[in-house]
Amino acid sequence: MTILMKNVAEKFKKVAEIERQVRLSHVVFGAFALLLLWASCCAIDTGPSHVPRHLHRFYRFPEGYNIPEKLLSEAERNALISRVERLNAQAEVLNWDKYRPVHAETTIIIVHVHKDVERLQYLIISLGQVRYIWRVLLIFSHSYYDDEINNLIKRIDFCRVLQIFYPYSMQMYPSQFPWIDYDDCNLTLPAGAAPGEPCLEREARRAQYKWHWWWTAHYVFNGEWRSEKRMVLFLKEDNYVLPDLLHVFQRTRRLLPYFRAEVMSFGGPQQARLGYDSITIQAWEPSYEKGLAFNLRTWWKISERSSFYCFHDDCEWSQSLMPVFRNFTGGFAKMAAVSAPRVLSTSGFASGRSGARWAWSVPRLARLFPETVRARVPPPSAMLARAHRRAPRPSRCGAMPEQVLYCLAPLVPGETTPVDPPMTATAKAPPANSLMTASNEATPDDSLKTATTEASSSTALPTKNEITNLLHVT
């Protein structure tokens, strides 16, 4: 009997040992399976951890991605020119039915886009996190047409979206006036210079940003979206905005009449001594180009002095605005600037992802969404001295007189017909098929008789001979 009980006990021990081995093997197998699952998830880049899950759909391009340059044939360029002309004329607003119509006070945010789609996706992600973003009209102004960029923008569903395309881009006119015209350049070859070498002095690619900014401003302020009550905010594809951008925007805007400020800036240098609820009233300068905002009345003043912008030989649009503002009443444009920037730049980082990771850390250290804002006002003499500080050495583009005329072209009906100076011109009424719901759209009053001539929708470039003849018209 004792022997039998010992045998049974040994069998139970063996069964328990086998079960323990089985359970251990299951644990090992499960851990191995989880390890494989984690490795596979890491292999599939579903987006940075700081991107909210509902915005992962905008993360489409890997770190450092560049759109390859595409050489178009003449037939493809002609087709693109026609397509751009048609799209600009249609001006189709996406998500129009989802959000309330655009009215006279709707804020417009303009994003200038070239080819840096990897940084652009992070700007869109940051815009998707801005409070009240559904209230704005978001306009993307392109100097390069690409289906990948267009498809990314068409995924936006958090606000109304409009795409417009610069009709004089180098993509459509790569080796033709007004850009790099080798026949024209070779006429001025110095002794011993290689053919086409002087063309490099014109820095056509960098100059395109200047002319593109100017054309976009004309399109918005002189076209269908013209309204005295509206503010327009300018961004670039390599910017990154903080969630309280529009929150601070509205509070700063309310202070403009008290200080008679003409522009606002939300991306200037950080002023360490002042908090996130402070603004400074001072003279505008190019270091405050990020997040520049102004209204139609300020644009009328700029249009009156358009020659200062177009004839200033600098590739940067912000540097070219400086002589314009210096010819304002008082010698500068008075600006309301946030002390802590809400518009950051990722251009100084190796990729958009690394820049966005740094920008994402800023809100965690900041006190966003202030209930009120405090204004700091220096004396007028300090503003004037700041506005007339010695400007940095200009990045000269070697612009030719013909190029300057293209800069002035949006002021000219038909683009080749001279018009009276802005002070004697009158503003056109909005088109009959305007998408705005306000019935009493703003027109210039008697105290501000300036030109707001609507830009022509035609994208056909006049010939060099036609422009040369215009330049010599007396």
C-alpha positions as CSV (number, residue, x, y, z in Angstrom):
1,M,0.0,0.0,0.0
2,T,2.8,2.4,0.9
3,I,4.6,1.6,-2.4
4,L,1.4,2.3,-4.3
5,M,1.0,5.7,-2.7
6,K,4.6,6.6,-3.4
7,N,4.1,5.7,-7.1
8,V,0.9,7.9,-7.3
9,A,2.7,10.7,-5.6
10,E,5.6,10.5,-8.1
11,K,3.2,10.5,-11.0
12,F,1.5,13.7,-9.6
13,K,4.9,15.3,-9.3
14,K,5.7,14.4,-12.9
15,V,2.4,15.8,-14.1
16,A,2.9,19.0,-12.2
17,E,6.4,19.4,-13.7
18,I,5.1,18.9,-17.2
19,E,2.4,21.5,-16.6
20,R,4.9,23.9,-15.2
21,Q,7.2,23.4,-18.3
22,V,4.2,23.9,-20.6
23,R,3.2,27.2,-18.8
24,L,6.8,28.4,-19.0
25,S,7.0,27.6,-22.7
26,H,3.7,29.5,-23.3
27,V,5.1,32.6,-21.5
28,V,8.3,32.5,-23.5
29,F,6.3,32.1,-26.7
30,G,4.0,35.0,-25.8
31,A,6.9,37.2,-24.9
32,F,8.5,36.4,-28.2
33,A,5.3,37.1,-30.1
34,L,4.9,40.5,-28.4
35,L,8.5,41.3,-29.2
36,L,7.9,40.6,-32.9
37,L,4.7,42.7,-32.8
38,W,6.6,45.6,-31.3
39,A,9.4,45.3,-33.9
40,S,6.8,45.3,-36.7
41,C,5.0,48.3,-35.4
42,C,8.3,50.2,-35.1
43,A,9.2,49.3,-38.7
44,I,6.0,50.9,-39.9
45,D,6.3,54.6,-39.3
46,T,2.8,55.6,-38.2
47,G,3.8,59.1,-37.3
48,P,5.7,60.9,-34.5
49,S,4.5,60.3,-31.0
50,H,3.8,64.0,-30.6
51,V,1.3,64.0,-33.4
52,P,-2.3,63.5,-32.2
53,R,-3.9,60.3,-33.4
54,H,-6.7,62.1,-35.3
55,L,-4.0,64.1,-37.3
56,H,-1.9,61.1,-38.3
57,R,-3.5,61.1,-41.7
58,F,-1.5,64.1,-42.6
59,Y,1.8,62.4,-41.9
60,R,2.4,61.2,-45.4
61,F,6.1,61.8,-46.1
62,P,9.2,60.4,-44.3
63,E,11.9,62.6,-42.8
64,G,13.9,64.5,-45.3
65,Y,11.6,63.7,-48.2
66,N,12.1,65.9,-51.3
67,I,9.8,66.1,-54.3
68,P,11.9,65.3,-57.4
69,E,12.3,68.0,-60.0
70,K,10.3,67.2,-63.1
71,L,11.3,68.5,-66.5
72,L,8.1,69.2,-68.4
73,S,7.9,69.2,-72.2
74,E,6.5,72.2,-74.0
75,A,3.2,70.4,-74.4
76,E,3.1,69.6,-70.7
77,R,3.9,73.2,-69.8
78,N,1.2,74.5,-72.0
79,A,-1.3,72.1,-70.4
80,L,-0.2,73.1,-67.0
81,I,-0.6,76.8,-67.8
82,S,-4.1,76.2,-68.9
83,R,-4.9,74.1,-65.8
84,V,-3.5,76.8,-63.5
85,E,-5.6,79.5,-65.3
86,R,-8.7,77.3,-64.9
87,L,-8.2,76.5,-61.2
88,N,-7.5,80.1,-60.3
89,A,-10.7,81.2,-62.2
90,Q,-12.8,78.5,-60.5
91,A,-11.5,79.3,-57.0
92,E,-13.2,76.2,-55.5
93,V,-13.4,76.3,-51.7
94,L,-13.2,72.8,-50.1
95,N,-15.4,72.0,-47.1
96,W,-17.7,74.9,-48.0
97,D,-20.8,73.0,-47.0
98,K,-19.4,71.7,-43.7
99,Y,-18.7,75.2,-42.2
100,R,-20.5,78.5,-42.2
101,P,-20.0,80.7,-45.3
102,V,-17.2,83.3,-45.4
103,H,-18.4,86.7,-44.3
104,A,-16.8,90.1,-44.2
105,E,-14.9,89.5,-40.9
106,T,-13.7,86.0,-41.6
107,T,-9.9,85.8,-41.0
108,I,-7.8,84.5,-43.9
109,I,-4.6,82.6,-43.4
110,I,-2.4,82.4,-46.4
111,V,0.3,79.7,-46.7
112,H,3.0,80.2,-49.3
113,V,4.0,76.7,-50.6
114,H,6.8,75.7,-52.9
115,K,8.1,72.1,-52.8
116,D,9.0,71.4,-49.1
117,V,6.1,69.0,-48.6
118,E,7.8,67.3,-45.6
119,R,7.7,70.5,-43.6
120,L,4.3,71.5,-45.0
121,Q,2.7,68.4,-43.5
122,Y,3.8,69.5,-40.0
123,L,2.5,73.0,-40.5
124,I,-0.9,71.4,-41.4
125,I,-0.7,69.2,-38.3
126,S,0.0,72.2,-36.2
127,L,-2.9,74.2,-37.8
128,G,-5.2,71.3,-37.1
129,Q,-4.5,71.8,-33.3
130,V,-5.3,75.5,-33.3
131,R,-8.4,76.5,-31.4
132,Y,-11.1,78.1,-33.6
133,I,-9.3,77.0,-36.8
134,W,-12.7,76.1,-38.2
135,R,-13.6,79.7,-38.4
136,V,-10.9,80.7,-40.9
137,L,-10.4,80.5,-44.6
138,L,-7.1,78.7,-45.3
139,I,-5.6,79.7,-48.6
140,F,-2.6,77.7,-50.0
141,S,-0.7,79.8,-52.6
142,H,1.5,77.5,-54.7
143,S,4.6,78.4,-56.8
144,Y,4.9,74.7,-57.9
145,Y,2.2,72.4,-59.1
146,D,2.5,68.8,-57.8
147,D,-0.1,66.1,-57.2
148,E,1.5,64.9,-54.0
149,I,1.1,68.4,-52.5
150,N,-2.4,68.8,-53.8
151,N,-3.5,65.4,-52.4
152,L,-2.1,66.3,-49.0
153,I,-4.0,69.6,-48.9
154,K,-7.3,68.0,-50.1
155,R,-7.2,65.8,-46.9
156,I,-7.8,68.8,-44.7
157,D,-11.3,68.7,-43.2
158,F,-10.9,71.0,-40.1
159,C,-11.6,74.3,-42.0
160,R,-12.4,75.8,-45.4
161,V,-9.6,75.5,-47.9
162,L,-8.7,77.2,-51.1
163,Q,-5.8,76.6,-53.4
164,I,-4.4,79.2,-55.8
165,F,-1.4,78.9,-58.1
166,Y,1.2,81.5,-59.1
167,P,0.7,81.8,-62.9
168,Y,4.3,83.1,-63.6
169,S,6.2,80.3,-61.8
170,M,9.6,79.0,-63.0
171,Q,8.0,75.6,-63.4
172,M,5.9,76.9,-66.3
173,Y,8.5,79.3,-67.6
174,P,11.9,77.7,-66.7
175,S,14.1,79.1,-69.4
176,Q,12.0,82.0,-70.6
177,F,11.5,85.6,-69.8
178,P,10.7,86.9,-67.1
179,W,13.0,84.3,-65.4
180,I,16.2,82.9,-66.9
181,D,16.3,84.1,-70.5
182,Y,19.8,83.1,-71.7
183,D,19.5,85.1,-74.9
184,D,18.9,88.3,-73.0
185,C,21.7,87.5,-70.5
186,N,24.2,86.7,-73.1
187,L,23.9,90.2,-74.6
188,T,25.6,91.6,-71.5
189,L,28.4,89.1,-71.2
190,P,31.6,90.6,-69.9
191,A,34.9,89.7,-71.5
192,G,35.9,86.1,-70.8
193,A,32.7,85.1,-69.1
194,A,31.0,81.8,-69.8
195,P,27.7,81.9,-71.7
196,G,24.7,82.4,-69.4
197,E,26.9,83.4,-66.4
198,P,25.3,86.8,-65.8
199,C,21.9,85.0,-65.4
200,L,23.1,83.7,-62.1
201,E,23.2,87.2,-60.8
202,R,19.5,87.5,-61.1
203,E,18.9,84.7,-58.6
204,A,15.7,83.8,-60.3
205,R,14.7,81.0,-58.0
206,R,15.1,83.1,-54.9
207,A,13.5,86.1,-56.5
208,Q,10.4,84.0,-57.3
209,Y,9.5,84.1,-53.6
210,K,9.3,87.9,-53.7
211,W,7.2,88.1,-56.8
212,H,5.0,85.2,-55.6
213,W,4.3,87.0,-52.3
214,W,3.3,90.2,-54.0
215,W,1.0,88.4,-56.5
216,T,-0.7,86.5,-53.7
217,A,-1.4,89.7,-51.7
218,H,-2.9,91.3,-54.8
219,Y,-5.1,88.2,-55.4
220,V,-6.6,88.3,-51.9
221,F,-6.9,92.0,-51.2
222,N,-8.0,93.1,-54.7
223,G,-10.2,90.2,-55.6
224,E,-13.2,88.4,-54.4
225,W,-12.2,88.3,-50.7
226,R,-11.7,92.0,-50.4
227,S,-13.2,93.5,-47.1
228,E,-12.1,96.3,-44.8
229,K,-13.1,94.2,-41.8
230,R,-10.9,91.3,-42.6
231,M,-7.4,90.5,-41.3
232,V,-5.1,88.4,-43.4
233,L,-2.3,86.4,-41.8
234,F,0.7,85.2,-43.9
235,L,2.6,81.9,-43.2
236,K,5.2,79.8,-45.1
237,E,5.4,76.1,-45.6
238,D,8.3,75.8,-43.1
239,N,6.3,77.5,-40.2
240,Y,4.8,75.7,-37.2
241,V,2.0,77.4,-35.2
242,L,1.1,77.1,-31.5
243,P,-2.5,76.1,-30.5
244,D,-3.4,79.5,-29.1
245,L,-2.5,81.4,-32.3
246,L,-6.1,82.5,-33.1
247,H,-6.9,83.1,-29.4
248,V,-4.1,85.6,-29.1
249,F,-4.8,86.9,-32.7
250,Q,-8.2,88.1,-31.7
251,R,-7.1,89.7,-28.5
252,T,-4.3,91.5,-30.2
253,R,-6.6,92.7,-33.0
254,R,-8.9,94.4,-30.5
255,L,-6.0,96.6,-29.4
256,L,-5.1,97.9,-32.8
257,P,-7.5,100.9,-32.8
258,Y,-6.2,102.1,-29.5
259,F,-2.6,102.3,-30.6
260,R,-3.3,102.9,-34.3
261,A,-1.2,99.9,-35.3
262,E,-1.1,99.0,-38.9
263,V,0.3,95.5,-38.8
264,M,0.5,92.6,-36.4
265,S,3.3,90.0,-36.1
266,F,3.1,86.6,-34.3
267,G,6.6,85.3,-35.1
268,G,9.2,87.7,-34.0
269,P,12.2,87.2,-31.8
270,Q,11.5,85.8,-28.3
271,Q,11.5,88.6,-25.6
272,A,12.6,86.7,-22.5
273,R,11.7,89.3,-20.0
274,L,8.0,89.5,-21.1
275,G,5.5,86.8,-20.8
276,Y,3.1,85.0,-23.1
277,D,0.4,87.5,-22.3
278,S,2.4,90.6,-23.5
279,I,2.5,92.5,-26.8
280,T,4.9,95.3,-27.8
281,I,3.9,98.3,-29.9
282,Q,6.9,99.1,-32.1
283,A,8.1,99.7,-35.7
284,W,7.9,96.7,-38.0
285,E,11.2,95.3,-39.3
286,P,12.0,92.1,-41.4
287,S,12.8,90.0,-38.4
288,Y,9.1,90.0,-37.7
289,E,8.1,88.5,-41.1
290,K,6.8,85.2,-39.6
291,G,3.1,85.5,-39.0
292,L,2.7,89.0,-40.5
293,A,-0.9,90.2,-40.6
294,F,-2.7,93.3,-41.8
295,N,-6.0,94.4,-43.3
296,L,-7.2,96.1,-46.5
297,R,-6.6,99.6,-45.3
298,T,-2.9,98.8,-44.7
299,W,-2.8,97.1,-48.1
300,W,-4.1,100.3,-49.8
301,K,-1.1,102.2,-48.2
302,I,1.3,99.5,-49.5
303,S,-0.2,99.6,-53.0
304,E,0.2,103.3,-53.2
305,R,4.0,102.7,-52.6
306,S,4.3,99.6,-54.8
307,S,7.2,101.0,-56.7
308,F,9.4,100.9,-53.6
309,Y,8.7,97.2,-53.3
310,C,9.2,96.3,-56.9
311,F,12.3,98.4,-57.6
312,H,14.1,97.4,-54.3
313,D,16.8,95.0,-55.5
314,D,16.5,92.3,-52.9
315,C,15.3,88.7,-53.2
316,E,13.5,88.7,-49.9
317,W,9.9,90.0,-49.8
318,S,10.3,91.1,-46.2
319,Q,13.4,93.2,-47.0
320,S,11.5,94.7,-50.0
321,L,8.7,95.7,-47.7
322,M,11.0,97.8,-45.6
323,P,11.4,100.8,-48.0
324,V,7.6,100.7,-48.4
325,F,7.0,101.0,-44.7
326,R,9.6,103.7,-44.3
327,N,7.5,105.8,-46.6
328,F,4.4,105.5,-44.4
329,T,3.3,108.6,-42.5
330,G,5.8,108.9,-39.6
331,G,8.5,107.0,-41.4
332,F,7.5,103.5,-40.2
333,A,4.6,101.0,-40.0
334,K,3.4,100.7,-36.4
335,M,3.2,97.0,-35.3
336,A,1.6,95.1,-32.5
337,A,3.9,92.1,-31.9
338,V,3.5,89.3,-29.4
339,S,6.4,89.1,-27.0
340,A,6.4,85.3,-27.2
341,P,6.1,84.0,-30.8
342,R,3.1,81.9,-31.8
343,V,4.6,81.2,-35.3
344,L,7.8,79.2,-35.2
345,S,10.1,78.2,-38.0
346,T,11.5,74.7,-38.8
347,S,13.8,76.0,-41.5
348,G,16.9,76.0,-39.2
349,F,16.6,72.2,-38.6
350,A,17.8,69.3,-40.8
351,S,14.2,68.1,-41.4
352,G,10.7,69.1,-40.7
353,R,10.3,66.3,-38.2
354,S,13.2,67.4,-36.0
355,G,11.9,71.0,-36.2
356,A,8.4,69.9,-35.3
357,R,9.7,67.9,-32.3
358,W,11.4,71.0,-31.0
359,A,8.3,73.2,-31.7
360,W,6.1,70.6,-29.9
361,S,8.1,71.1,-26.7
362,V,7.4,74.8,-26.6
363,P,3.7,74.6,-25.4
364,R,4.6,72.4,-22.5
365,L,6.9,75.2,-21.1
366,A,4.6,78.1,-22.0
367,R,1.4,79.5,-20.5
368,L,-0.8,79.5,-23.5
369,F,-4.4,80.9,-23.9
370,P,-4.0,84.1,-21.8
371,E,-7.3,85.7,-20.7
372,T,-6.0,89.2,-21.3
373,V,-2.9,90.7,-23.0
374,R,-0.8,93.6,-21.8
375,A,0.7,96.2,-24.1
376,R,4.1,97.8,-23.8
377,V,4.6,101.0,-25.7
378,P,8.0,102.6,-26.3
379,P,8.3,106.4,-27.1
380,P,7.8,107.4,-30.8
381,S,11.5,108.4,-31.1
382,A,12.5,104.9,-30.2
383,M,10.2,103.4,-32.9
384,L,11.6,105.8,-35.5
385,A,15.2,104.9,-34.6
386,R,14.4,101.2,-34.8
387,A,12.7,101.6,-38.2
388,H,15.7,103.4,-39.7
389,R,18.4,101.3,-38.4
390,R,21.0,100.3,-41.0
391,A,19.5,97.5,-43.0
392,P,21.6,94.3,-43.6
393,R,23.3,93.9,-46.9
394,P,20.6,93.1,-49.5
395,S,20.6,89.7,-51.2
396,R,20.6,91.3,-54.7
397,C,18.8,89.5,-57.5
398,G,19.9,91.7,-60.3
399,A,16.3,92.4,-61.3
400,M,15.8,93.8,-64.8
401,P,13.3,96.6,-65.6
402,E,11.1,94.1,-67.4
403,Q,10.9,92.0,-64.2
404,V,9.9,95.0,-62.3
405,L,7.0,95.6,-64.7
406,Y,5.8,92.1,-64.0
407,C,5.8,92.9,-60.3
408,L,3.6,95.9,-61.1
409,A,1.4,93.9,-63.4
410,P,-1.4,93.1,-60.9
411,L,-2.1,96.8,-60.7
412,V,-2.5,96.9,-64.5
413,P,-5.8,95.7,-66.1
414,G,-4.9,93.3,-68.8
415,E,-1.3,93.4,-67.5
416,T,0.0,95.3,-70.5
417,T,-2.1,98.5,-70.3
418,P,-0.8,101.4,-68.3
419,V,-3.2,102.9,-65.7
420,D,-3.4,106.1,-63.7
421,P,-1.5,106.2,-60.4
422,P,-3.2,104.6,-57.4
423,M,-4.3,107.9,-55.9
424,T,-6.7,108.6,-58.8
425,A,-8.0,105.1,-59.3
426,T,-11.1,103.6,-57.8
427,A,-11.9,100.2,-56.4
428,K,-13.8,97.6,-58.2
429,A,-16.9,96.1,-56.6
430,P,-16.7,92.3,-55.8
431,P,-17.9,90.0,-58.5
432,A,-21.6,89.2,-58.8
433,N,-21.0,85.6,-58.0
434,S,-19.1,86.4,-54.8
435,L,-19.0,83.7,-52.2
436,M,-19.1,86.1,-49.3
437,T,-22.5,86.5,-47.5
438,A,-22.0,90.1,-46.4
439,S,-24.2,92.3,-48.6
440,N,-22.4,95.6,-47.8
441,E,-18.9,94.7,-48.8
442,A,-16.3,97.4,-48.0
443,T,-15.2,99.9,-50.5
444,P,-12.6,102.6,-50.1
445,D,-14.0,105.7,-48.4
446,D,-13.3,109.3,-49.2
447,S,-10.4,109.5,-46.8
448,L,-8.6,106.6,-48.4
449,K,-8.7,107.0,-52.2
450,T,-6.4,104.3,-53.4
451,A,-6.2,101.7,-56.0
452,T,-7.5,98.2,-55.5
453,T,-7.7,97.1,-59.1
454,E,-8.6,93.5,-59.5
455,A,-5.8,91.3,-60.9
456,S,-6.3,89.9,-64.3
457,S,-7.1,86.2,-64.6
458,S,-5.2,85.7,-67.7
459,T,-1.9,83.9,-67.4
460,A,-0.6,84.5,-70.9
461,L,2.8,86.3,-70.7
462,P,3.4,89.2,-73.0
463,T,6.5,89.2,-75.1
464,K,9.7,90.9,-74.3
465,N,9.3,93.4,-77.1
466,E,5.8,94.4,-75.8
467,I,7.2,95.0,-72.3
468,T,10.2,96.9,-73.7
469,N,7.9,99.2,-75.6
470,L,5.8,99.8,-72.5
471,L,8.9,100.7,-70.6
472,H,9.6,103.5,-73.1
473,V,6.1,104.9,-73.2
474,T,6.1,108.5,-72.1
